[in-house]
Amino acid sequence: MAVKVKFWGVRGSIACPSPNHIGYGGNTSCVEIAYDDVNVILDAGTGLRALGQDYIRRHIGSGVLLVTHTHWDHINGFPFFAPLYLPGWKFRVLAGHLTAVGGIRSVLANQMNDPTFPVPLSALKAEMTYEDFRAGDTLADLLPGLSVRTAALRHPNGATGYRLELRGKAIAYVTDTEHVPGEPDQTVLDLIDGADLVIYDSTYTDAEFPAKIGWGHSTWQEGIRLCRRAGVRKLAIFHHDPDHADADMAEIERQARQMWGGAIVSRDEMTLLVE
C-alpha cells in the first residue's frame, strides 16, 4: 500500500483566487500525508479549509499538524479547519522555532484574538495538544510506524524542515528556505538524502533570485540541483510565487522536466502515491 501525498495548497506568500491561477492553484501551503491510521498535515495555509471538509467526509477523527513556521501564508487556514470545532476529534500541533516567543499555542491564539478574528482559540471543541520542540530534534512518538527528522532552515524568523519516514519510504518537506548560490545547503542535503519525494521551496527562478535575496526563499533550479546531488527519486516544485500565473507555471514545468525527469510541479488537489 502506497503512502498518499495530497497537495491542498501550493502557493506561497498570499492566496490567489484569480482566473490566472486556476491550473496550478491559488491556495497557500498545506500538504496531507496519509497511510492507514497515520494522518499528518504539513502547514496550515488556506488549503487547510478544503482538507478539513475532506476529513469530515471521511470521518478521520484525529491528526498531527506539523508547522514549518508561522508567517501568515502557513497558518491563516487554521481558524477555518472545521474539525477543530467538533467534539470528539483530536489534534496535535507542533512547531520547532517558537520556544523563545511563547510557543505555537500562543501564536495561534494571537492570530485568533480581537481585533483580527472574531472566534477565539478557546472556542475549539476538539481535544487539542500544542507542543514545541527545537529544529534538529527527531520526533519519534507522533504516530505508530512514523519517524520525523527535523532541521532548521534559512528563513526570516526561523523555519523547520521535516523528513517523514514511514513504511520504508522517506518524504521531505523543505519550505521556506533560502540558498546561497554555488554553496549547496548541507543541512538540506542531509535532510533529503535518498528521499523518495522532496517537496521544495521553489518560489523563484534563478533569474529572479538575485533581486529577492534576504526574502527567505529558493528556486526550482536549486531544488533540482540539491535533489540530484542527494540521490532523490522525485522533486515536487512547491510554494509558487503569487506573481507566477498559469502561463508562467506551465513554462516552469516545461523547463523543469527538460532539466530533470524527476521534477514535477505541484498543483492544488494533486495526489502522489509514494510506493
Buried (B, 14 or more C-beta within 10 A) or exposed (E): EEBBBBBBBBBBBEBBEEEBBBBBBBBBBBBBBBBEEBBBBBBBBBBBBBBBEBBBEEEBBBBBBBBBBBBEBBBBBBBBBBBBBBEEBEBBBBBBBBEEBEBBBBBBBBBBEEEEEEEEBEEBEBEBEBBBBEBEBEBEEBBEEBBBBBBBBBBEEBBBBBBBBBBEBBBBBBBBBBBEEEEEBEBBBEBBBEBBBBBBBBBBBEEBBEEBEEBBBBBBBBBBBBBBEBEBBBBBBBBBBBEBBBEBBBEBBEBBEEBBEBBBBBBBBBEBEBE
